Amino acid sequence: MTQTIKFRSNSISKNEFLNYFKQFGSNVEQRKIFNLIDNLFFVSHDDITDFIKREKKNIFGRDPILIKDKSSVLVREGVEVYSSSNHKNESENLYGTFKILTNIRKTRTLKSLKEKRVWFNSNNTKTIIIFEPYISEISTLIDELNDFLETNREDLVDKKTDLILFSFVSTKKAKTKLIKLLKQFSNSKFISLHEVEESKIKPFIENNTILENVSESQQVLSACRNIYQNITKDEALVVFQNLCPIESLKILWKKSEQFNPLFLNEFENDIFEDNLGRDKIYKLNTELSQKINAYIITYLKSKSEDGNWVTIKLLPRKIIDKVNERYLDAKEKESKESFLDFIDYADIIKKDNFLKKVFGMKGDFGWLNKINELRRIPAHPEKPNPSIEDVEYFEKIHTVIIENMNKNNL
């Protein structure tokens, strides 16, 4: 490992590796983490620079490089470069390398896709590059790129602008989704150094090829969650020599008062600027609320007579009255489950022993009240942005509750 893995410009010493592993406790726990580090999908600086040099003509074709006014510096004009809002700041270092090797003007900044609008007339844009070092199918890039393309569709088509999506590592599932977006534009290309199956970079998903079996995968995940409880199964083992993406496994890059990672990503706090924390909570809440609603309604119907779950046997009286009133107000055109409020789940759960087992966090249901408060933030601009701790709490609840529902499949 000390011979092959570097971070930034430095090799990682034997003592640094040993101190890192010691943070996980016993030798047994350390060996579990060693298996992860031994299977990192590592991309070196040389791999990156060679790839950029090799792909320059594929990106720009025969577009000339111009001599900058009053100097002998060669620059490439008419280029705008974007990245997803979550990855913009952490990608700056790699973008600097890309900019130098492709002769893009030094002052050409990396923009966020959330800016959306490209001002074609003012800067004579000929080429738009979406620069995203790591792309997975859960990346915010997919939604943001879709919005970006819809906003600029008319100009992109009329101006026949070249549209390049450039990456160093992308999953095959992500590529499939992105190709569907790009194929609407005749001058588009998807360029990636590595296109990989999820199973080769995500150690905790089903049928991964990194760990031997489900039992080992669960044990290693448990060892990781002893450090950060909100680790999800979608986190990857991708590390670039100059960057460990925030979508990679948190024990690789996330620092706390009690834990020092090998590949520090100091840009984590940036994702909570510009309302990104709100976006994260909105997406987590959408999935969690839908899954809880579907699970509870399915269970109640299974316990009811003839599918009529709105009865005093299954629901508190106040919820029955509210649901029936809203149902009648809507002229009986919508299903009754659509009239439940999130906070109603707490009273429904407490009425049934099976639901208490599934949704209790060590017998506590206080999480429902806290999640109900946090989930309101995206809909209320006057409320302050959520903190990192708020989002991490939501992620933890999201992970644990969905796993509990899957374990107790109806």
N, C-alpha and C positions, 0 to 999 in steps of 0.2 A: 504493500500500500504506500509506504513512504517513497517508493521509487516512481509510482505511476500517478499518484493523486497530488495535485497542487491546487492552491486556492489563492486567487489574486496572483502575485508574482512569487509567492513563497511555497516551498515544499512543506508538507506537514510532518513534523518530527515524530519519532517513535514515542517520546514522552507525551506529546500532545494527544496522540491516539490513546495511550494508556489512561491519561487523565480524563479524557472524554468518556471512555468505557466505564471507568470507576463510578461515574455519576449514576449509573443504572443499578448499582448494588452488587449483589453476589456474582460469583464467577458464572453461574448458570444464566443469570439475567444478561450479563455482559456478552456471553456467547450468542445469545439471541440477537442482540444488536449488531454484533460482528457480522452475522450472516447478511444483514441489510447493507452495511458499509461495503462488504466484499462484493455486493451486487449492484453498486451504484452505476447508473448510466452516465458516465463521465465524458464530457466533451472538452477537449483541450483547446487552448488558445491557437495552437498551430492548426488544428482541425478547422477552426472557424475562419482564420485568415486564408488558408488554402481554398476553402469553399467559396469565400467572397470573391477572391481573385479569379477563380475558375468560372463563376457565374456572372461576371460583369457584363459580358457580351450578351448573355441570355436575358439579363435585366434591361439593358439599354439599347441593344441592337447596334445600329450604326450611328446613333446620335453622336454628334461631335462634342468634344470637350473644348471649351472656349478659353482663350487667354484673358485673364482678369484685367480690367482697365488699369493702366499705369503700373503694371507689374508683369512678371513672367510666370505667374502662378496659373496653372490650368484648373479650371473649375467647370462643373457640369451644372447648367442652369435649367430652370423649368421643372424642378423636382420638389415635391412636397412629401414629407415622411411622417407617418402617423403610427401610434401604438395604442393598445387598449388602455383605458384609464387606470386599471389596476396595476399594469406593468410599465407604464410610461417612465416613472422615475427610476425604477430598478434597472431598466433597459438602457439608460443613458450611456453607461460605460461601453457596452457592446455596440451601441449606435455610433459612438465616437470612432471606434475601429472601422465600422462599416463606412462611415462618412469619408474617412481618410483614404481607404482603399478604393473607393468608387469615385473619388474626386468631386464629391458634392461640396458645395460652398460651406466653409467652416461655420458661418453664421446661420446656416439653415438648421433651425431647432427641430427637435422631435415633438410633435403635437399629439394631443389626446384625441382619440376618435370621437369623444363626447363634444368636441368643438364643432363637429359635423360638417360645417359649411366650407367648401373650397372656393376661394375667390379667383376664378379662372381669368377673368378679364384684367385684374390688377397685377398678376404675377406671371401670366403666360404659362400656366401649368401644363406640361406635356406628359409628365409621369407622376403617378401617385404610388408610393410604396407603403404598404402596411408592414411594419417591422415588428415582429413578435417572436422573440427567441424560443419560447416554449408554448405550444398550443395543445390543449386537451379539449375533449368534447364538453367539459363543464366550464370552460373559459368564458369570461364575460366578453371576449373578443367576438364571439359569434353573434350575440345580440347587438352589440355596438356597431359591428361592421354592417349588419343588416340595416340598422337605422341610418348609418352614414351613406350607404349606397342609395337608399330610398330618397334621402335629402338631396343628393347630387345626381340622381339618375339622368335627368334631362341633359345637364351639361356634360356628364361623362360620355353619353352617347353622341351628342352633337359635336363635341370637340374631339371625338375618337381618342380619348385620353388612355394612355397605357396604365393598367392597374395591376400592380405586382404585390402578391402576398409572399413575404419572405420570412423563413423560419429556419431554426437550426434543429429543433426536435418537434415533431408533431405526431399525434396519434392518428391511426388510420381512420378511426371513427370521426375525429375532428375534421380530417381532410375531406371525407365524404360530405359532411355538412357544408363545409366552406366552398367546395367545388360547385355545389348546387347554387350558392349565392353568386359565385363569380361567373358561371357559365352564361349569365344574362348579358355579359359584356364581352364583346368579341376580342377586345385587346387585353384580356386578363390572363395572368399566369399565377400558378402556385408553385413556389420554389422552396424546397426543404432539404436540408442536409440528411436528416434521418426521419424516416416515416416508420413508426414502430407500432406493434400491437400493444394494447394496454397491459396485457398479461405479462409483458417483459419489463415493465417499469413500475407497475402498481402491485406491491407485495400482499395487499390485503383483499383484493378482489377475488371473486370465485374463479377457479381454474388458472390462477397465476402460475408462471413457470419459475418463480424466484424461490419460493419456499416449498418444501416437499409435499405437504398435505394441509388440509383444513385445520387440523389440530395445531400444527406448528404455526400456521398463519395467525390463529387466534391467540396463541401464547405470546408471539412476538408483538402483536397489536396491544395486548395487555401490558407488556413491558414498556411500550412506547407511551401508553396512556397513564402510566405511573408518573410520567413527566408532564405530559399535556393531555388532559382528559378529553379535549375536543378534537383530537386527531380523527380524521375521517378515512374511510376505506378508499377514497379517490385520490389520496395523496401519493405522490410519485417519488422515485429515487433519482430524478434528473438533477445533475449538477454540472454547470459550466465552470471553467477555470476562473472566470471573473464574476460569476453570479450563481446563487442558488435561488431559483424562483419561489415565490410565496406559495405556489401550488404544489411544491415538493413537500416531503414529509417534515413536519415541524421540528422534530428532533435534530434535523440537519441544519436548520438555519435560524430558529427562533431563540432569542436570549431572554432569560429572566433572572431574578435575583438569585435563584437557586441553581440555574443551569446555564452552561456555556456551550454553544454549538460549535461544530467544526467549520461551518460555512455560513457565517453570520450574514443575514440580510437586514441591514439597518434601515431599509425603506419601508418596513411594515407599517409604520404609523401613517405613511402617506396615503394608504388606501382609505383612510377614514376622513380625508379632506374632500372638499367639493361634493358632499352628500353621498360619498361612496358607501359609508357605513349604513346609510338609509337603504341604499340599493341592496346591500347584502342582506339586511334584515327582511326587506320586502320579499326577496326570492326564497329565503329560508322559511318565512311565515307562509307564503303561498303553498309550498309543498307540504309543510307540517300540518297546516289547517285542513287542507284537502284530504290528507291521509287519515287524520284523526276523525274527521267527519264521516268518511267512508267506512272506517273500521267500526266506530260506535253504532252507526245506523245499521250496518250489516249484522252486528251482534244483537241489537235490540229487535230487529225483525225476526231473527232466528229464535228469540225468546217469546215472541208475540203470537197471538192467534190471528191467522189469515193476514199476516204482514202489517197489522195495525199496531204500530209501536208507540203511538201517542196515547198511553193509558196510565192510570194511576199506579199500576203495578210496576211500571218501568221508569216513570218520570215523576219528579216533584210536581205538585199541583200548579205552582206559579209558572213553570215552564210549559205545561200543557195549555194553560189559559193563553199565554203569550203566543205560542205557535199557532193555536187555532184562530186567534184573533187576526194575526198577520195573514194567515192562509185565506180567511174570508175576505179581508181587505183587498187581497190580490185576486179576488174573484175565482179562487181555486185553480188558478192557471199555472202555479208553480208547485213543486213538490214540497212537502212539509219540512223536510230536512234542511231546506235552504233558509228557513226562518230561525234556525238556532244561532245564538251568539256564541262566540268562543268561550266566554266565561260560563256559559250554561253547562259546558262539559264537566266542570268541577262538581256540580251538584248531581249530575247524572252518574258520574264515576263513583262518587261516594255512596250511592244507593245500591251498588252491585259489587259483590266480593271479587268476581272474576276481573272486572274492569279496574278495581282497586289494585289488584296484583299487576296488571299490565301497565298501568299509568302511574303507580306510586313510585316516587324516587326515595327508596328506603322508607316507605310508609308515609312520605310527606307529599302533599299536593300543592304546596305553596308556589311551586314553579308555574302553575297555571295562571296565578295572579300576576306574577312578574312578567311572564311571556305576554300576557294580555296587555300590559302597559307598554312593553317594548314594541309590540306589533303595531301600535297606534302611531308611532313616531313617523314612519314614511308618509302617512296621510295628513300630517299636521305640520306644515312648514314653520309654524311659530315655535314648535318644540325644538330644543337644542339637539344637535347631532348626537347619535349614540357614541359612547366611548368604546375603546377597544375591548374593555372588560364586558360591556353590554353585548357586543357582537359575539365574543367568545362564549359567553353564557348561553346565548341563543343557539350557537353552533353545537354546544355540548348537549343541550336539551333535544335539539333536532336529531342528533346522532343516537342518543340513548333511547328516546321514545320510539323512533322508527325501528330500531333494532328490537325493542321489546315487542312491538306489534308483529314484526316478522317471525320472532321466536314463538309467538302465540297465534299462529296463523289460523284464521277462522275457516 
